Amino acid sequence: MCNNWQSIETAPKDGTSIIVYRPVYDGDYIPEVGMDYWHKRLNCWGKSRENTPPAKWQPFPKPPKELE
């Protein structure tokens, strides 16, 4: 996987699933690195809590050719 972390302000807000880094996390429900997406209707991150917001993001890598 690439290590091309970008500022969360540049993340897509169209519902696209992305990989996020959260400097504050609880270890059980909210992992330090995980998947998230912007929930347009609720205007918030779908898999993060208010006290565990993502700070960095990167897109998911393309799948291996044999899975395409």
mmCIF file as Biopython writes it, N, C-alpha, C and O atoms, coordinates in Angstrom:
data_model
#
loop_
_atom_site.group_PDB
_atom_site.id
_atom_site.type_symbol
_atom_site.label_atom_id
_atom_site.label_alt_id
_atom_site.label_comp_id
_atom_site.label_asym_id
_atom_site.label_entity_id
_atom_site.label_seq_id
_atom_site.pdbx_PDB_ins_code
_atom_site.Cartn_x
_atom_site.Cartn_y
_atom_site.Cartn_z
_atom_site.occupancy
_atom_site.B_iso_or_equiv
_atom_site.auth_seq_id
_atom_site.auth_asym_id
_atom_site.pdbx_PDB_model_num
ATOM 1   N N  . MET A ? 1  ? 0.837   -1.166  0.000   1.0 0.0 1  A 1 
ATOM 2   C CA . MET A ? 1  ? 0.000   0.000   0.000   1.0 0.0 1  A 1 
ATOM 3   C C  . MET A ? 1  ? 0.888   1.238   0.000   1.0 0.0 1  A 1 
ATOM 4   O O  . MET A ? 1  ? 1.963   1.241   0.600   1.0 0.0 1  A 1 
ATOM 5   N N  . CYS A ? 2  ? 0.450   2.246   -0.650  1.0 0.0 2  A 1 
ATOM 6   C CA . CYS A ? 2  ? 1.205   3.500   -0.715  1.0 0.0 2  A 1 
ATOM 7   C C  . CYS A ? 2  ? 1.145   4.210   0.623   1.0 0.0 2  A 1 
ATOM 8   O O  . CYS A ? 2  ? 0.281   3.929   1.454   1.0 0.0 2  A 1 
ATOM 9   N N  . ASN A ? 3  ? 2.053   5.113   0.816   1.0 0.0 3  A 1 
ATOM 10  C CA . ASN A ? 3  ? 2.046   5.942   2.012   1.0 0.0 3  A 1 
ATOM 11  C C  . ASN A ? 3  ? 1.911   7.393   1.573   1.0 0.0 3  A 1 
ATOM 12  O O  . ASN A ? 3  ? 2.802   8.208   1.813   1.0 0.0 3  A 1 
ATOM 13  N N  . ASN A ? 4  ? 0.806   7.707   0.937   1.0 0.0 4  A 1 
ATOM 14  C CA . ASN A ? 4  ? 0.550   9.035   0.399   1.0 0.0 4  A 1 
ATOM 15  C C  . ASN A ? 4  ? -0.555  9.725   1.192   1.0 0.0 4  A 1 
ATOM 16  O O  . ASN A ? 4  ? -1.590  10.095  0.638   1.0 0.0 4  A 1 
ATOM 17  N N  . TRP A ? 5  ? -0.328  9.895   2.485   1.0 0.0 5  A 1 
ATOM 18  C CA . TRP A ? 5  ? -1.340  10.522  3.325   1.0 0.0 5  A 1 
ATOM 19  C C  . TRP A ? 5  ? -1.531  11.982  2.932   1.0 0.0 5  A 1 
ATOM 20  O O  . TRP A ? 5  ? -0.571  12.719  2.709   1.0 0.0 5  A 1 
ATOM 21  N N  . GLN A ? 6  ? -2.791  12.376  2.855   1.0 0.0 6  A 1 
ATOM 22  C CA . GLN A ? 6  ? -3.155  13.745  2.500   1.0 0.0 6  A 1 
ATOM 23  C C  . GLN A ? 6  ? -3.992  14.341  3.624   1.0 0.0 6  A 1 
ATOM 24  O O  . GLN A ? 6  ? -4.594  13.615  4.414   1.0 0.0 6  A 1 
ATOM 25  N N  . SER A ? 7  ? -4.024  15.650  3.687   1.0 0.0 7  A 1 
ATOM 26  C CA . SER A ? 7  ? -4.833  16.345  4.684   1.0 0.0 7  A 1 
ATOM 27  C C  . SER A ? 7  ? -6.303  15.972  4.510   1.0 0.0 7  A 1 
ATOM 28  O O  . SER A ? 7  ? -6.788  15.864  3.383   1.0 0.0 7  A 1 
ATOM 29  N N  . ILE A ? 8  ? -7.008  15.777  5.612   1.0 0.0 8  A 1 
ATOM 30  C CA . ILE A ? 8  ? -8.411  15.360  5.544   1.0 0.0 8  A 1 
ATOM 31  C C  . ILE A ? 8  ? -9.282  16.404  4.844   1.0 0.0 8  A 1 
ATOM 32  O O  . ILE A ? 8  ? -10.346 16.075  4.321   1.0 0.0 8  A 1 
ATOM 33  N N  . GLU A ? 9  ? -8.833  17.656  4.832   1.0 0.0 9  A 1 
ATOM 34  C CA . GLU A ? 9  ? -9.612  18.708  4.143   1.0 0.0 9  A 1 
ATOM 35  C C  . GLU A ? 9  ? -9.710  18.457  2.640   1.0 0.0 9  A 1 
ATOM 36  O O  . GLU A ? 9  ? -10.602 18.994  1.982   1.0 0.0 9  A 1 
ATOM 37  N N  . THR A ? 10 ? -8.809  17.653  2.093   1.0 0.0 10 A 1 
ATOM 38  C CA . THR A ? 10 ? -8.834  17.374  0.653   1.0 0.0 10 A 1 
ATOM 39  C C  . THR A ? 10 ? -9.572  16.074  0.325   1.0 0.0 10 A 1 
ATOM 40  O O  . THR A ? 10 ? -9.666  15.699  -0.844  1.0 0.0 10 A 1 
ATOM 41  N N  . ALA A ? 11 ? -10.092 15.389  1.330   1.0 0.0 11 A 1 
ATOM 42  C CA . ALA A ? 11 ? -10.773 14.101  1.115   1.0 0.0 11 A 1 
ATOM 43  C C  . ALA A ? 11 ? -12.068 14.279  0.329   1.0 0.0 11 A 1 
ATOM 44  O O  . ALA A ? 11 ? -12.727 15.312  0.452   1.0 0.0 11 A 1 
ATOM 45  N N  . PRO A ? 12 ? -12.440 13.284  -0.477  1.0 0.0 12 A 1 
ATOM 46  C CA . PRO A ? 12 ? -13.707 13.368  -1.215  1.0 0.0 12 A 1 
ATOM 47  C C  . PRO A ? 12 ? -14.883 13.342  -0.248  1.0 0.0 12 A 1 
ATOM 48  O O  . PRO A ? 12 ? -14.862 12.627  0.753   1.0 0.0 12 A 1 
ATOM 49  N N  . LYS A ? 13 ? -15.886 14.113  -0.553  1.0 0.0 13 A 1 
ATOM 50  C CA . LYS A ? 13 ? -17.086 14.162  0.282   1.0 0.0 13 A 1 
ATOM 51  C C  . LYS A ? 13 ? -18.314 13.758  -0.533  1.0 0.0 13 A 1 
ATOM 52  O O  . LYS A ? 13 ? -19.396 14.326  -0.385  1.0 0.0 13 A 1 
ATOM 53  N N  . ASP A ? 14 ? -18.115 12.763  -1.397  1.0 0.0 14 A 1 
ATOM 54  C CA . ASP A ? 14 ? -19.202 12.278  -2.255  1.0 0.0 14 A 1 
ATOM 55  C C  . ASP A ? 14 ? -19.645 10.861  -1.880  1.0 0.0 14 A 1 
ATOM 56  O O  . ASP A ? 14 ? -20.362 10.213  -2.643  1.0 0.0 14 A 1 
ATOM 57  N N  . GLY A ? 15 ? -19.218 10.378  -0.707  1.0 0.0 15 A 1 
ATOM 58  C CA . GLY A ? 15 ? -19.579 9.032   -0.279  1.0 0.0 15 A 1 
ATOM 59  C C  . GLY A ? 15 ? -18.559 7.968   -0.639  1.0 0.0 15 A 1 
ATOM 60  O O  . GLY A ? 15 ? -18.762 6.795   -0.328  1.0 0.0 15 A 1 
ATOM 61  N N  . THR A ? 16 ? -17.456 8.352   -1.294  1.0 0.0 16 A 1 
ATOM 62  C CA . THR A ? 16 ? -16.400 7.413   -1.669  1.0 0.0 16 A 1 
ATOM 63  C C  . THR A ? 16 ? -15.724 6.864   -0.419  1.0 0.0 16 A 1 
ATOM 64  O O  . THR A ? 16 ? -15.376 7.630   0.479   1.0 0.0 16 A 1 
ATOM 65  N N  . SER A ? 17 ? -15.531 5.546   -0.346  1.0 0.0 17 A 1 
ATOM 66  C CA . SER A ? 17 ? -14.797 4.936   0.762   1.0 0.0 17 A 1 
ATOM 67  C C  . SER A ? 17 ? -13.309 5.228   0.608   1.0 0.0 17 A 1 
ATOM 68  O O  . SER A ? 17 ? -12.746 5.093   -0.478  1.0 0.0 17 A 1 
ATOM 69  N N  . ILE A ? 18 ? -12.683 5.630   1.712   1.0 0.0 18 A 1 
ATOM 70  C CA . ILE A ? 18 ? -11.265 5.971   1.718   1.0 0.0 18 A 1 
ATOM 71  C C  . ILE A ? 18 ? -10.601 5.352   2.955   1.0 0.0 18 A 1 
ATOM 72  O O  . ILE A ? 18 ? -11.286 4.899   3.873   1.0 0.0 18 A 1 
ATOM 73  N N  . ILE A ? 19 ? -9.281  5.336   2.972   1.0 0.0 19 A 1 
ATOM 74  C CA . ILE A ? 19 ? -8.518  4.918   4.141   1.0 0.0 19 A 1 
ATOM 75  C C  . ILE A ? 19 ? -8.218  6.179   4.946   1.0 0.0 19 A 1 
ATOM 76  O O  . ILE A ? 19 ? -7.764  7.180   4.392   1.0 0.0 19 A 1 
ATOM 77  N N  . VAL A ? 20 ? -8.470  6.128   6.247   1.0 0.0 20 A 1 
ATOM 78  C CA . VAL A ? 20 ? -8.226  7.302   7.085   1.0 0.0 20 A 1 
ATOM 79  C C  . VAL A ? 20 ? -7.287  6.962   8.236   1.0 0.0 20 A 1 
ATOM 80  O O  . VAL A ? 20 ? -7.199  5.815   8.675   1.0 0.0 20 A 1 
ATOM 81  N N  . TYR A ? 21 ? -6.588  7.990   8.712   1.0 0.0 21 A 1 
ATOM 82  C CA . TYR A ? 21 ? -5.753  7.913   9.904   1.0 0.0 21 A 1 
ATOM 83  C C  . TYR A ? 21 ? -6.372  8.821   10.956  1.0 0.0 21 A 1 
ATOM 84  O O  . TYR A ? 21 ? -6.653  9.992   10.702  1.0 0.0 21 A 1 
ATOM 85  N N  . ARG A ? 22 ? -6.580  8.255   12.149  1.0 0.0 22 A 1 
ATOM 86  C CA . ARG A ? 22 ? -7.135  9.023   13.257  1.0 0.0 22 A 1 
ATOM 87  C C  . ARG A ? 22 ? -6.092  9.097   14.373  1.0 0.0 22 A 1 
ATOM 88  O O  . ARG A ? 22 ? -5.763  8.065   14.958  1.0 0.0 22 A 1 
ATOM 89  N N  . PRO A ? 23 ? -5.557  10.290  14.690  1.0 0.0 23 A 1 
ATOM 90  C CA . PRO A ? 23 ? -4.571  10.392  15.768  1.0 0.0 23 A 1 
ATOM 91  C C  . PRO A ? 23 ? -5.186  10.082  17.138  1.0 0.0 23 A 1 
ATOM 92  O O  . PRO A ? 23 ? -4.471  9.687   18.059  1.0 0.0 23 A 1 
ATOM 93  N N  . VAL A ? 24 ? -6.496  10.257  17.276  1.0 0.0 24 A 1 
ATOM 94  C CA . VAL A ? 24 ? -7.218  9.905   18.501  1.0 0.0 24 A 1 
ATOM 95  C C  . VAL A ? 24 ? -8.171  8.766   18.129  1.0 0.0 24 A 1 
ATOM 96  O O  . VAL A ? 24 ? -8.982  8.899   17.212  1.0 0.0 24 A 1 
ATOM 97  N N  . TYR A ? 25 ? -8.065  7.653   18.843  1.0 0.0 25 A 1 
ATOM 98  C CA . TYR A ? 25 ? -8.918  6.495   18.550  1.0 0.0 25 A 1 
ATOM 99  C C  . TYR A ? 25 ? -9.122  5.709   19.829  1.0 0.0 25 A 1 
ATOM 100 O O  . TYR A ? 25 ? -8.376  5.892   20.792  1.0 0.0 25 A 1 
ATOM 101 N N  . ASP A ? 26 ? -10.126 4.832   19.856  1.0 0.0 26 A 1 
ATOM 102 C CA . ASP A ? 26 ? -10.377 4.081   21.083  1.0 0.0 26 A 1 
ATOM 103 C C  . ASP A ? 26 ? -9.884  2.637   21.020  1.0 0.0 26 A 1 
ATOM 104 O O  . ASP A ? 26 ? -9.948  1.929   22.025  1.0 0.0 26 A 1 
ATOM 105 N N  . GLY A ? 27 ? -9.399  2.185   19.875  1.0 0.0 27 A 1 
ATOM 106 C CA . GLY A ? 27 ? -8.800  0.860   19.776  1.0 0.0 27 A 1 
ATOM 107 C C  . GLY A ? 27 ? -9.774  -0.283  19.589  1.0 0.0 27 A 1 
ATOM 108 O O  . GLY A ? 27 ? -9.389  -1.311  19.030  1.0 0.0 27 A 1 
ATOM 109 N N  . ASP A ? 28 ? -11.009 -0.157  20.025  1.0 0.0 28 A 1 
ATOM 110 C CA . ASP A ? 28 ? -11.995 -1.221  19.865  1.0 0.0 28 A 1 
ATOM 111 C C  . ASP A ? 28 ? -12.895 -0.923  18.673  1.0 0.0 28 A 1 
ATOM 112 O O  . ASP A ? 28 ? -12.828 -1.596  17.645  1.0 0.0 28 A 1 
ATOM 113 N N  . TYR A ? 29 ? -13.726 0.082   18.824  1.0 0.0 29 A 1 
ATOM 114 C CA . TYR A ? 29 ? -14.672 0.421   17.764  1.0 0.0 29 A 1 
ATOM 115 C C  . TYR A ? 29 ? -14.043 1.326   16.707  1.0 0.0 29 A 1 
ATOM 116 O O  . TYR A ? 29 ? -14.300 1.155   15.516  1.0 0.0 29 A 1 
ATOM 117 N N  . ILE A ? 30 ? -13.229 2.277   17.129  1.0 0.0 30 A 1 
ATOM 118 C CA . ILE A ? 30 ? -12.620 3.243   16.213  1.0 0.0 30 A 1 
ATOM 119 C C  . ILE A ? 30 ? -11.132 2.921   16.090  1.0 0.0 30 A 1 
ATOM 120 O O  . ILE A ? 30 ? -10.376 3.207   17.018  1.0 0.0 30 A 1 
ATOM 121 N N  . PRO A ? 31 ? -10.684 2.334   14.977  1.0 0.0 31 A 1 
ATOM 122 C CA . PRO A ? 31 ? -9.259  2.026   14.829  1.0 0.0 31 A 1 
ATOM 123 C C  . PRO A ? 31 ? -8.445  3.261   14.437  1.0 0.0 31 A 1 
ATOM 124 O O  . PRO A ? 31 ? -8.994  4.252   13.955  1.0 0.0 31 A 1 
ATOM 125 N N  . GLU A ? 32 ? -7.133  3.187   14.650  1.0 0.0 32 A 1 
ATOM 126 C CA . GLU A ? 32 ? -6.229  4.276   14.276  1.0 0.0 32 A 1 
ATOM 127 C C  . GLU A ? 32 ? -6.222  4.471   12.755  1.0 0.0 32 A 1 
ATOM 128 O O  . GLU A ? 32 ? -6.268  5.600   12.267  1.0 0.0 32 A 1 
ATOM 129 N N  . VAL A ? 33 ? -6.163  3.365   12.019  1.0 0.0 33 A 1 
ATOM 130 C CA . VAL A ? 33 ? -6.228  3.398   10.554  1.0 0.0 33 A 1 
ATOM 131 C C  . VAL A ? 33 ? -7.386  2.505   10.137  1.0 0.0 33 A 1 
ATOM 132 O O  . VAL A ? 33 ? -7.481  1.354   10.563  1.0 0.0 33 A 1 
ATOM 133 N N  . GLY A ? 34 ? -8.251  3.038   9.311   1.0 0.0 34 A 1 
ATOM 134 C CA . GLY A ? 34 ? -9.410  2.255   8.886   1.0 0.0 34 A 1 
ATOM 135 C C  . GLY A ? 34 ? -10.126 2.892   7.714   1.0 0.0 34 A 1 
ATOM 136 O O  . GLY A ? 34 ? -9.650  3.867   7.132   1.0 0.0 34 A 1 
ATOM 137 N N  . MET A ? 35 ? -11.270 2.335   7.376   1.0 0.0 35 A 1 
ATOM 138 C CA . MET A ? 35 ? -12.083 2.820   6.267   1.0 0.0 35 A 1 
ATOM 139 C C  . MET A ? 35 ? -13.085 3.840   6.793   1.0 0.0 35 A 1 
ATOM 140 O O  . MET A ? 35 ? -13.591 3.711   7.908   1.0 0.0 35 A 1 
ATOM 141 N N  . ASP A ? 36 ? -13.362 4.845   5.986   1.0 0.0 36 A 1 
ATOM 142 C CA . ASP A ? 36 ? -14.402 5.811   6.314   1.0 0.0 36 A 1 
ATOM 143 C C  . ASP A ? 36 ? -14.959 6.393   5.021   1.0 0.0 36 A 1 
ATOM 144 O O  . ASP A ? 36 ? -14.437 6.130   3.937   1.0 0.0 36 A 1 
ATOM 145 N N  . TYR A ? 37 ? -15.998 7.167   5.139   1.0 0.0 37 A 1 
ATOM 146 C CA . TYR A ? 37 ? -16.620 7.856   4.008   1.0 0.0 37 A 1 
ATOM 147 C C  . TYR A ? 37 ? -17.377 9.051   4.561   1.0 0.0 37 A 1 
ATOM 148 O O  . TYR A ? 37 ? -17.765 9.053   5.729   1.0 0.0 37 A 1 
ATOM 149 N N  . TRP A ? 38 ? -17.590 10.062  3.741   1.0 0.0 38 A 1 
ATOM 150 C CA . TRP A ? 38 ? -18.344 11.242  4.162   1.0 0.0 38 A 1 
ATOM 151 C C  . TRP A ? 38 ? -19.823 10.945  3.960   1.0 0.0 38 A 1 
ATOM 152 O O  . TRP A ? 38 ? -20.253 10.624  2.852   1.0 0.0 38 A 1 
ATOM 153 N N  . HIS A ? 39 ? -20.590 11.052  5.021   1.0 0.0 39 A 1 
ATOM 154 C CA . HIS A ? 39 ? -22.036 10.812  4.981   1.0 0.0 39 A 1 
ATOM 155 C C  . HIS A ? 39 ? -22.700 12.131  4.604   1.0 0.0 39 A 1 
ATOM 156 O O  . HIS A ? 39 ? -22.837 13.029  5.435   1.0 0.0 39 A 1 
ATOM 157 N N  . LYS A ? 40 ? -23.108 12.238  3.352   1.0 0.0 40 A 1 
ATOM 158 C CA . LYS A ? 40 ? -23.617 13.520  2.839   1.0 0.0 40 A 1 
ATOM 159 C C  . LYS A ? 40 ? -24.877 13.983  3.564   1.0 0.0 40 A 1 
ATOM 160 O O  . LYS A ? 40 ? -25.015 15.170  3.863   1.0 0.0 40 A 1 
ATOM 161 N N  . ARG A ? 41 ? -25.782 13.081  3.845   1.0 0.0 41 A 1 
ATOM 162 C CA . ARG A ? 41 ? -27.049 13.477  4.470   1.0 0.0 41 A 1 
ATOM 163 C C  . ARG A ? 41 ? -26.842 13.989  5.897   1.0 0.0 41 A 1 
ATOM 164 O O  . ARG A ? 41 ? -27.484 14.951  6.321   1.0 0.0 41 A 1 
ATOM 165 N N  . LEU A ? 42 ? -25.931 13.329  6.638   1.0 0.0 42 A 1 
ATOM 166 C CA . LEU A ? 42 ? -25.668 13.731  8.020   1.0 0.0 42 A 1 
ATOM 167 C C  . LEU A ? 42 ? -24.539 14.755  8.141   1.0 0.0 42 A 1 
ATOM 168 O O  . LEU A ? 42 ? -24.321 15.324  9.211   1.0 0.0 42 A 1 
ATOM 169 N N  . ASN A ? 43 ? -23.826 14.985  7.036   1.0 0.0 43 A 1 
ATOM 170 C CA . ASN A ? 43 ? -22.741 15.960  6.995   1.0 0.0 43 A 1 
ATOM 171 C C  . ASN A ? 43 ? -21.663 15.665  8.042   1.0 0.0 43 A 1 
ATOM 172 O O  . ASN A ? 43 ? -21.249 16.541  8.801   1.0 0.0 43 A 1 
ATOM 173 N N  . CYS A ? 44 ? -21.215 14.380  8.058   1.0 0.0 44 A 1 
ATOM 174 C CA . CYS A ? 44 ? -20.166 13.964  8.989   1.0 0.0 44 A 1 
ATOM 175 C C  . CYS A ? 44 ? -19.511 12.690  8.455   1.0 0.0 44 A 1 
ATOM 176 O O  . CYS A ? 44 ? -19.989 12.100  7.486   1.0 0.0 44 A 1 
ATOM 177 N N  . TRP A ? 45 ? -18.409 12.269  9.095   1.0 0.0 45 A 1 
ATOM 178 C CA . TRP A ? 45 ? -17.761 11.019  8.717   1.0 0.0 45 A 1 
ATOM 179 C C  . TRP A ? 45 ? -18.609 9.854   9.194   1.0 0.0 45 A 1 
ATOM 180 O O  . TRP A ? 45 ? -19.062 9.832   10.339  1.0 0.0 45 A 1 
ATOM 181 N N  . GLY A ? 46 ? -18.823 8.888   8.314   1.0 0.0 46 A 1 
ATOM 182 C CA . GLY A ? 46 ? -19.723 7.774   8.599   1.0 0.0 46 A 1 
ATOM 183 C C  . GLY A ? 46 ? -19.204 6.763   9.595   1.0 0.0 46 A 1 
ATOM 184 O O  . GLY A ? 46 ? -20.005 6.118   10.271  1.0 0.0 46 A 1 
ATOM 185 N N  . LYS A ? 47 ? -17.889 6.596   9.716   1.0 0.0 47 A 1 
ATOM 186 C CA . LYS A ? 47 ? -17.315 5.573   10.586  1.0 0.0 47 A 1 
ATOM 187 C C  . LYS A ? 47 ? -16.480 6.142   11.721  1.0 0.0 47 A 1 
ATOM 188 O O  . LYS A ? 47 ? -15.846 5.380   12.451  1.0 0.0 47 A 1 
ATOM 189 N N  . SER A ? 48 ? -16.461 7.446   11.888  1.0 0.0 48 A 1 
ATOM 190 C CA . SER A ? 48 ? -15.697 8.082   12.965  1.0 0.0 48 A 1 
ATOM 191 C C  . SER A ? 48 ? -16.666 8.723   13.936  1.0 0.0 48 A 1 
ATOM 192 O O  . SER A ? 48 ? -17.819 8.991   13.599  1.0 0.0 48 A 1 
ATOM 193 N N  . ARG A ? 49 ? -16.195 8.961   15.121  1.0 0.0 49 A 1 
ATOM 194 C CA . ARG A ? 49 ? -16.990 9.686   16.110  1.0 0.0 49 A 1 
ATOM 195 C C  . ARG A ? 49 ? -16.506 11.128  16.170  1.0 0.0 49 A 1 
ATOM 196 O O  . ARG A ? 49 ? -15.429 11.461  15.676  1.0 0.0 49 A 1 
ATOM 197 N N  . GLU A ? 50 ? -17.316 11.966  16.778  1.0 0.0 50 A 1 
ATOM 198 C CA . GLU A ? 50 ? -16.968 13.380  16.888  1.0 0.0 50 A 1 
ATOM 199 C C  . GLU A ? 50 ? -15.632 13.577  17.614  1.0 0.0 50 A 1 
ATOM 200 O O  . GLU A ? 50 ? -14.876 14.492  17.288  1.0 0.0 50 A 1 
ATOM 201 N N  . ASN A ? 51 ? -15.342 12.708  18.609  1.0 0.0 51 A 1 
ATOM 202 C CA . ASN A ? 51 ? -14.098 12.848  19.368  1.0 0.0 51 A 1 
ATOM 203 C C  . ASN A ? 51 ? -12.943 12.036  18.776  1.0 0.0 51 A 1 
ATOM 204 O O  . ASN A ? 51 ? -11.859 12.003  19.359  1.0 0.0 51 A 1 
ATOM 205 N N  . THR A ? 52 ? -13.154 11.376  17.623  1.0 0.0 52 A 1 
ATOM 206 C CA . THR A ? 52 ? -12.096 10.613  16.945  1.0 0.0 52 A 1 
ATOM 207 C C  . THR A ? 52 ? -12.074 10.938  15.449  1.0 0.0 52 A 1 
ATOM 208 O O  . THR A ? 52 ? -12.122 10.025  14.626  1.0 0.0 52 A 1 
ATOM 209 N N  . PRO A ? 53 ? -12.003 12.219  15.084  1.0 0.0 53 A 1 
ATOM 210 C CA . PRO A ? 53 ? -12.072 12.570  13.670  1.0 0.0 53 A 1 
ATOM 211 C C  . PRO A ? 53 ? -10.807 12.170  12.909  1.0 0.0 53 A 1 
ATOM 212 O O  . PRO A ? 53 ? -9.711  12.185  13.469  1.0 0.0 53 A 1 
ATOM 213 N N  . PRO A ? 54 ? -10.962 11.814  11.640  1.0 0.0 54 A 1 
ATOM 214 C CA . PRO A ? 54 ? -9.774  11.522  10.840  1.0 0.0 54 A 1 
ATOM 215 C C  . PRO A ? 54 ? -8.979  12.801  10.567  1.0 0.0 54 A 1 
ATOM 216 O O  . PRO A ? 54 ? -9.547  13.884  10.431  1.0 0.0 54 A 1 
ATOM 217 N N  . ALA A ? 55 ? -7.655  12.653  10.491  1.0 0.0 55 A 1 
ATOM 218 C CA . ALA A ? 55 ? -6.781  13.791  10.227  1.0 0.0 55 A 1 
ATOM 219 C C  . ALA A ? 55 ? -6.113  13.682  8.862   1.0 0.0 55 A 1 
ATOM 220 O O  . ALA A ? 55 ? -5.773  14.694  8.249   1.0 0.0 55 A 1 
ATOM 221 N N  . LYS A ? 56 ? -5.925  12.444  8.384   1.0 0.0 56 A 1 
ATOM 222 C CA . LYS A ? 56 ? -5.277  12.189  7.095   1.0 0.0 56 A 1 
ATOM 223 C C  . LYS A ? 56 ? -6.077  11.134  6.345   1.0 0.0 56 A 1 
ATOM 224 O O  . LYS A ? 56 ? -6.850  10.384  6.941   1.0 0.0 56 A 1 
ATOM 225 N N  . TRP A ? 57 ? -5.884  11.086  5.040   1.0 0.0 57 A 1 
ATOM 226 C CA . TRP A ? 57 ? -6.585  10.090  4.236   1.0 0.0 57 A 1 
ATOM 227 C C  . TRP A ? 57 ? -5.740  9.712   3.030   1.0 0.0 57 A 1 
ATOM 228 O O  . TRP A ? 57 ? -4.791  10.409  2.669   1.0 0.0 57 A 1 
ATOM 229 N N  . GLN A ? 58 ? -6.108  8.589   2.414   1.0 0.0 58 A 1 
ATOM 230 C CA . GLN A ? 58 ? -5.554  8.191   1.121   1.0 0.0 58 A 1 
ATOM 231 C C  . GLN A ? 58 ? -6.570  7.274   0.449   1.0 0.0 58 A 1 
ATOM 232 O O  . GLN A ? 58 ? -7.372  6.632   1.127   1.0 0.0 58 A 1 
ATOM 233 N N  . PRO A ? 59 ? -6.539  7.210   -0.882  1.0 0.0 59 A 1 
ATOM 234 C CA . PRO A ? 59 ? -7.482  6.343   -1.581  1.0 0.0 59 A 1 
ATOM 235 C C  . PRO A ? 59 ? -7.102  4.874   -1.407  1.0 0.0 59 A 1 
ATOM 236 O O  . PRO A ? 59 ? -5.952  4.548   -1.113  1.0 0.0 59 A 1 
ATOM 237 N N  . PHE A ? 60 ? -8.074  4.006   -1.591  1.0 0.0 60 A 1 
ATOM 238 C CA . PHE A ? 60 ? -7.781  2.575   -1.605  1.0 0.0 60 A 1 
ATOM 239 C C  . PHE A ? 60 ? -6.973  2.254   -2.851  1.0 0.0 60 A 1 
ATOM 240 O O  . PHE A ? 60 ? -7.191  2.859   -3.901  1.0 0.0 60 A 1 
ATOM 241 N N  . PRO A ? 61 ? -6.046  1.313   -2.751  1.0 0.0 61 A 1 
ATOM 242 C CA . PRO A ? 61 ? -5.292  0.916   -3.958  1.0 0.0 61 A 1 
ATOM 243 C C  . PRO A ? 61 ? -6.195  0.139   -4.903  1.0 0.0 61 A 1 
ATOM 244 O O  . PRO A ? 61 ? -7.227  -0.394  -4.495  1.0 0.0 61 A 1 
ATOM 245 N N  . LYS A ? 62 ? -5.802  0.080   -6.156  1.0 0.0 62 A 1 
ATOM 246 C CA . LYS A ? 62 ? -6.546  -0.714  -7.131  1.0 0.0 62 A 1 
ATOM 247 C C  . LYS A ? 62 ? -6.387  -2.189  -6.781  1.0 0.0 62 A 1 
ATOM 248 O O  . LYS A ? 62 ? -5.337  -2.587  -6.277  1.0 0.0 62 A 1 
ATOM 249 N N  . PRO A ? 63 ? -7.412  -3.012  -7.037  1.0 0.0 63 A 1 
ATOM 250 C CA . PRO A ? 63 ? -7.290  -4.444  -6.744  1.0 0.0 63 A 1 
ATOM 251 C C  . PRO A ? 63 ? -6.303  -5.123  -7.680  1.0 0.0 63 A 1 
ATOM 252 O O  . PRO A ? 63 ? -5.998  -4.592  -8.747  1.0 0.0 63 A 1 
ATOM 253 N N  . PRO A ? 64 ? -5.796  -6.300  -7.291  1.0 0.0 64 A 1 
ATOM 254 C CA . PRO A ? 64 ? -4.908  -7.039  -8.181  1.0 0.0 64 A 1 
ATOM 255 C C  . PRO A ? 64 ? -5.610  -7.354  -9.492  1.0 0.0 64 A 1 
ATOM 256 O O  . PRO A ? 64 ? -6.832  -7.503  -9.520  1.0 0.0 64 A 1 
ATOM 257 N N  . LYS A ? 65 ? -4.870  -7.454  -10.553 1.0 0.0 65 A 1 
ATOM 258 C CA . LYS A ? 65 ? -5.461  -7.689  -11.873 1.0 0.0 65 A 1 
ATOM 259 C C  . LYS A ? 65 ? -6.343  -8.922  -11.918 1.0 0.0 65 A 1 
ATOM 260 O O  . LYS A ? 65 ? -7.376  -8.907  -12.589 1.0 0.0 65 A 1 
ATOM 261 N N  . GLU A ? 66 ? -5.963  -10.006 -11.215 1.0 0.0 66 A 1 
ATOM 262 C CA . GLU A ? 66 ? -6.757  -11.230 -11.272 1.0 0.0 66 A 1 
ATOM 263 C C  . GLU A ? 66 ? -8.136  -11.080 -10.645 1.0 0.0 66 A 1 
ATOM 264 O O  . GLU A ? 66 ? -8.990  -11.947 -10.831 1.0 0.0 66 A 1 
ATOM 265 N N  . LEU A ? 67 ? -8.373  -9.989  -9.901  1.0 0.0 67 A 1 
ATOM 266 C CA . LEU A ? 67 ? -9.679  -9.741  -9.314  1.0 0.0 67 A 1 
ATOM 267 C C  . LEU A ? 67 ? -10.516 -8.763  -10.128 1.0 0.0 67 A 1 
ATOM 268 O O  . LEU A ? 67 ? -11.695 -8.571  -9.828  1.0 0.0 67 A 1 
ATOM 269 N N  . GLU A ? 68 ? -9.946  -8.151  -11.132 1.0 0.0 68 A 1 
ATOM 270 C CA . GLU A ? 68 ? -10.689 -7.155  -11.934 1.0 0.0 68 A 1 
ATOM 271 C C  . GLU A ? 68 ? -11.614 -7.840  -12.894 1.0 0.0 68 A 1 
ATOM 272 O O  . GLU A ? 68 ? -12.321 -7.175  -13.652 1.0 0.0 68 A 1 
#
